Amino acid sequence: MSIAVQQLTKLYGPQKAVNAISFSVGKGEIVGFLGPNGAGKSTTMKILTGYIDADGGSATVCGLPTGTQATEVKKKIGYLPEANPLYFDMYVREYLGFIAGIHRVADTKNAVEKAIHLTGLSPEAHKKTGQLSKGYKQRTGLAAALIHDPEVLILDEPTSGLDPNQIVEIREVIRNLGREKTILFSSHILQEVEAICNRIIIISKGNIVADSTPEQLMAGRKSTHTLQLKLKQAVTPEVFAGMGKVQQTGPHDWVFNTTDAEALKRRILSLSLDQNLDIVSLQSGAGGSLEEVFRELTTGSR
């Protein structure tokens, strides 16, 4: 396996940021690593790349342990962190050449031009990195991650700051790279993950709560629906007792999961009349989306 994690644990004081998680990723797999903010995604990625040490368990990349052979591991990995580090006073080609030199790339010029072409940097390659838009800074970070032709790519929010057209372009780059490389990436854009990944790992509060294909994750949920209710006034959850799965998403906002949306609508309307509640909006949507599955698995609303 290109990536192998066994009982990986990381503590920050009394908090378990990563709680004895295990998973593996093979060559040619594109795996989405999802979770809410603070779930342990970035911590796990930093351990895999050798930037921080684990407090327990093990992680290997291409058979190399990240804890004791971090330098060798970094030769195998292309890493784009969430906080994309760039030297703003360097020109794009200069910066990429600098990164290629660190990796001791034999043909620096060819490697730089290939990375620029792959990531669509050509129109802005004459500028200093500090002059680039957020989207082109992100492309430069991705080009730097690719510069030494690594076996494994670990990408933390790779399309952050890109416009919709740029997202489609980078998505295609990632998909093409996934034919030969192992790719683990996180994103808050769930439609992007669904479009690219052949497997999804979801982590919540330091624990893996799902590891499956997108199709398997959503199987059995196609018959469910959501109702989104917005009231003019605040109420307590007890008001909706007996109405199934319900989650408060804002001061006056509630989300219901149901298999019979029309019956639940009637109950909510009847309740509003009985208790003199002012409904601002009541909207329904088909269930079974990755967004719904993600919310169920990470908020305890199952």
C-alpha positions as CSV (number, residue, x, y, z in Angstrom):
1,M,0.0,0.0,0.0
2,S,1.2,3.5,-0.8
3,I,-0.3,4.8,2.5
4,A,-0.9,2.6,5.6
5,V,-2.2,3.9,8.9
6,Q,-2.6,1.7,12.0
7,Q,-4.1,2.9,15.3
8,L,-2.8,6.4,14.6
9,T,-3.2,8.7,17.6
10,K,-2.3,12.4,18.2
11,L,-2.9,14.3,21.5
12,Y,-3.0,18.1,22.0
13,G,-2.9,18.2,25.8
14,P,-6.0,16.4,27.0
15,Q,-7.7,16.5,23.6
16,K,-7.4,13.5,21.2
17,A,-7.1,15.1,17.8
18,V,-6.7,11.7,16.2
19,N,-8.1,8.7,18.0
20,A,-6.5,5.4,17.0
21,I,-7.6,5.5,13.4
22,S,-6.6,2.9,10.7
23,F,-6.9,3.0,6.9
24,S,-4.8,2.3,3.8
25,V,-4.7,3.8,0.3
26,G,-3.3,1.9,-2.7
27,K,-1.7,3.1,-5.9
28,G,-4.2,4.6,-8.4
29,E,-6.7,5.5,-5.7
30,I,-8.1,9.0,-5.3
31,V,-9.5,9.2,-1.8
32,G,-11.4,12.0,-0.3
33,F,-10.6,12.7,3.3
34,L,-13.6,14.5,4.8
35,G,-14.6,15.9,8.1
36,P,-15.8,19.1,9.8
37,N,-13.3,21.7,11.0
38,G,-11.3,20.3,13.9
39,A,-12.1,16.7,13.1
40,G,-8.4,15.7,12.7
41,K,-8.0,15.8,8.9
42,S,-5.1,18.3,8.8
43,T,-3.4,16.6,11.8
44,T,-3.5,13.2,10.0
45,M,-2.1,14.7,6.8
46,K,0.7,16.5,8.7
47,I,1.7,13.2,10.4
48,L,1.7,11.4,7.0
49,T,3.9,14.0,5.5
50,G,6.4,13.9,8.5
51,Y,5.7,17.4,9.6
52,I,4.6,16.4,13.0
53,D,5.0,13.1,15.0
54,A,2.2,10.8,16.2
55,D,1.7,10.0,19.8
56,G,0.7,6.4,19.1
57,G,0.2,3.9,16.3
58,S,2.1,4.0,13.0
59,A,1.9,5.6,9.6
60,T,3.9,4.5,6.5
61,V,4.2,6.0,3.0
62,C,5.5,3.7,0.3
63,G,6.7,1.3,3.1
64,L,8.6,4.0,4.9
65,P,7.7,4.9,8.5
66,T,6.9,8.7,8.8
67,G,8.2,9.0,12.3
68,T,11.8,7.7,11.8
69,Q,12.3,8.3,8.1
70,A,10.5,11.6,7.6
71,T,13.2,12.9,5.1
72,E,12.8,9.9,2.9
73,V,9.1,10.1,3.1
74,K,9.1,13.7,1.9
75,K,10.9,12.6,-1.3
76,K,7.9,10.3,-2.0
77,I,5.2,12.9,-1.3
78,G,3.9,16.0,-2.9
79,Y,2.1,18.1,-0.2
80,L,-0.1,21.1,-0.6
81,P,-1.0,22.3,2.9
82,E,-4.2,24.2,3.7
83,A,-2.1,27.3,4.5
84,N,-0.3,27.4,1.2
85,P,3.3,28.7,2.0
86,L,4.9,30.8,-0.8
87,Y,7.8,33.2,-1.0
88,F,6.0,36.3,-2.2
89,D,9.1,38.1,-3.4
90,M,10.0,35.3,-5.8
91,Y,8.7,35.0,-9.4
92,V,6.6,31.9,-10.2
93,R,9.3,30.1,-12.2
94,E,12.0,31.2,-9.7
95,Y,10.0,29.7,-6.9
96,L,9.2,26.5,-8.6
97,G,12.9,26.2,-9.6
98,F,13.8,26.7,-6.0
99,I,11.5,23.9,-4.9
100,A,12.9,21.7,-7.6
101,G,16.4,22.4,-6.3
102,I,15.4,21.3,-2.8
103,H,14.1,18.0,-4.2
104,R,17.3,17.7,-6.4
105,V,15.4,17.4,-9.6
106,A,17.8,16.5,-12.4
107,D,16.2,18.6,-15.2
108,T,14.9,21.6,-13.3
109,K,13.8,23.7,-16.3
110,N,11.8,20.9,-17.8
111,A,10.2,20.0,-14.5
112,V,9.2,23.7,-13.9
113,E,7.6,24.0,-17.4
114,K,5.8,20.7,-17.0
115,A,4.3,21.7,-13.6
116,I,3.3,25.1,-15.0
117,H,1.5,23.5,-18.0
118,L,-0.2,20.9,-15.8
119,T,-1.7,23.4,-13.4
120,G,-2.6,26.1,-16.0
121,L,-0.1,28.7,-14.6
122,S,1.2,29.9,-18.0
123,P,-0.8,33.2,-18.1
124,E,0.6,34.3,-14.7
125,A,4.0,32.6,-14.7
126,H,5.8,35.9,-15.4
127,K,4.6,37.4,-12.1
128,K,5.9,37.3,-8.5
129,T,3.9,34.9,-6.4
130,G,2.8,37.8,-4.1
131,Q,1.1,39.5,-7.1
132,L,-1.1,36.5,-7.9
133,S,-4.8,36.1,-7.1
134,K,-5.7,33.5,-4.5
135,G,-6.6,31.0,-7.2
136,Y,-3.3,31.3,-8.9
137,K,-1.4,31.1,-5.6
138,Q,-3.2,27.8,-5.1
139,R,-2.2,26.6,-8.5
140,T,1.4,27.6,-7.7
141,G,1.3,25.5,-4.5
142,L,-0.1,22.6,-6.5
143,A,2.7,23.0,-9.1
144,A,5.3,22.9,-6.3
145,A,3.7,19.7,-4.9
146,L,4.1,18.1,-8.3
147,I,7.5,19.4,-9.2
148,H,9.5,16.3,-8.2
149,D,7.0,13.8,-9.7
150,P,6.1,12.2,-6.4
151,E,4.4,8.8,-6.0
152,V,1.9,10.1,-3.4
153,L,0.0,13.4,-3.4
154,I,-1.5,14.8,-0.2
155,L,-3.7,17.8,-0.9
156,D,-5.4,19.8,1.8
157,E,-8.2,21.9,0.3
158,P,-6.5,22.0,-3.2
159,T,-9.2,24.1,-4.9
160,S,-9.6,26.7,-2.1
161,G,-10.0,30.2,-3.7
162,L,-10.6,28.9,-7.2
163,D,-13.5,30.1,-9.3
164,P,-15.9,27.4,-10.8
165,N,-14.1,27.2,-14.1
166,Q,-10.7,26.8,-12.3
167,I,-12.1,24.1,-10.1
168,V,-13.2,22.1,-13.1
169,E,-9.7,22.4,-14.6
170,I,-7.9,21.4,-11.4
171,R,-10.4,18.6,-10.9
172,E,-9.3,17.2,-14.3
173,V,-5.6,17.6,-13.3
174,I,-6.2,15.6,-10.1
175,R,-8.2,12.9,-12.0
176,N,-5.5,12.5,-14.6
177,L,-2.8,12.3,-11.9
178,G,-4.8,9.7,-10.0
179,R,-4.2,7.2,-12.9
180,E,-0.6,6.8,-11.9
181,K,-0.3,8.2,-8.3
182,T,-1.9,7.8,-5.0
183,I,-4.0,10.8,-4.0
184,L,-5.4,11.7,-0.6
185,F,-7.1,15.1,-0.5
186,S,-9.5,17.0,1.7
187,S,-12.2,19.4,0.5
188,H,-15.3,21.1,1.9
189,I,-16.8,21.0,-1.6
190,L,-18.6,17.7,-1.4
191,Q,-19.8,17.8,-5.0
192,E,-16.1,17.9,-6.0
193,V,-15.3,14.9,-3.9
194,E,-18.2,13.0,-5.3
195,A,-17.0,13.8,-8.9
196,I,-13.4,12.9,-8.4
197,C,-13.1,10.2,-5.7
198,N,-13.5,6.4,-6.0
199,R,-13.4,6.2,-2.2
200,I,-14.3,8.5,0.7
201,I,-13.1,8.5,4.3
202,I,-15.0,10.6,6.8
203,I,-13.5,11.5,10.1
204,S,-15.3,13.2,13.0
205,K,-13.9,14.1,16.4
206,G,-10.8,12.2,15.7
207,N,-12.6,9.0,14.7
208,I,-13.2,7.4,11.3
209,V,-17.0,7.2,10.9
210,A,-17.1,6.0,7.3
211,D,-14.8,4.4,4.7
212,S,-16.5,3.4,1.5
213,T,-17.2,4.3,-2.1
214,P,-19.6,7.3,-2.7
215,E,-22.2,4.9,-4.1
216,Q,-22.1,2.6,-1.0
217,L,-22.2,5.6,1.4
218,M,-25.5,6.8,-0.2
219,A,-27.0,3.4,-0.7
220,G,-30.2,3.0,1.3
221,R,-30.6,6.7,1.8
222,K,-32.4,7.5,-1.6
223,S,-35.8,7.1,0.0
224,T,-35.1,9.7,2.6
225,H,-36.0,13.4,2.3
226,T,-35.1,16.6,4.2
227,L,-37.4,19.4,5.3
228,Q,-35.9,22.7,6.1
229,L,-38.0,24.8,8.4
230,K,-37.4,28.5,9.3
231,L,-39.5,30.0,12.0
232,K,-40.0,33.7,13.0
233,Q,-39.5,32.9,16.7
234,A,-37.1,30.6,18.6
235,V,-38.5,27.3,20.0
236,T,-37.0,24.4,21.9
237,P,-36.4,20.9,20.4
238,E,-39.2,19.6,22.6
239,V,-41.8,21.3,20.4
240,F,-41.0,18.8,17.6
241,A,-41.2,15.7,19.9
242,G,-42.3,12.6,18.0
243,M,-41.4,14.1,14.5
244,G,-38.4,11.8,14.0
245,K,-34.8,13.0,13.3
246,V,-34.6,16.8,13.7
247,Q,-31.5,19.1,14.0
248,Q,-31.3,22.8,14.8
249,T,-29.0,24.5,12.3
250,G,-29.6,28.1,13.4
251,P,-31.5,30.2,16.0
252,H,-34.8,29.8,14.1
253,D,-33.8,27.0,11.6
254,W,-34.5,23.3,11.8
255,V,-33.8,20.3,9.5
256,F,-36.0,17.2,9.5
257,N,-35.1,13.8,8.0
258,T,-38.1,11.8,6.9
259,T,-39.3,9.1,4.6
260,D,-42.7,10.8,4.1
261,A,-42.2,14.5,3.4
262,E,-45.8,15.3,2.7
263,A,-47.1,13.8,5.9
264,L,-44.4,15.6,7.9
265,K,-45.3,18.9,6.2
266,R,-48.9,18.5,7.3
267,R,-47.8,17.8,10.9
268,I,-45.6,20.8,11.0
269,L,-48.4,23.1,9.6
270,S,-50.9,21.7,12.1
271,L,-48.3,22.3,14.9
272,S,-47.8,25.9,13.8
273,L,-51.6,26.5,14.0
274,D,-51.9,24.8,17.4
275,Q,-48.9,26.7,19.0
276,N,-49.2,29.9,17.0
277,L,-45.9,29.6,15.3
278,D,-45.0,31.8,12.4
279,I,-43.4,29.8,9.5
280,V,-41.0,31.9,7.4
281,S,-40.2,29.1,5.0
282,L,-40.7,25.3,4.7
283,Q,-38.7,23.7,1.9
284,S,-38.1,20.0,0.9
285,G,-35.4,18.3,-1.0
286,A,-34.7,14.8,-2.2
287,G,-32.4,12.8,0.2
288,G,-29.4,10.6,-0.5
289,S,-26.9,13.4,-1.2
290,L,-23.4,13.2,0.0
291,E,-24.0,16.4,1.9
292,E,-26.8,14.7,3.9
293,V,-24.7,11.6,4.6
294,F,-21.9,13.8,5.8
295,R,-24.2,15.7,8.1
296,E,-25.7,12.5,9.5
297,L,-22.3,11.0,10.2
298,T,-20.7,14.1,11.7
299,T,-23.5,15.6,13.8
300,G,-24.9,12.5,15.5
301,S,-28.3,13.0,13.9
302,R,-28.7,9.4,12.7
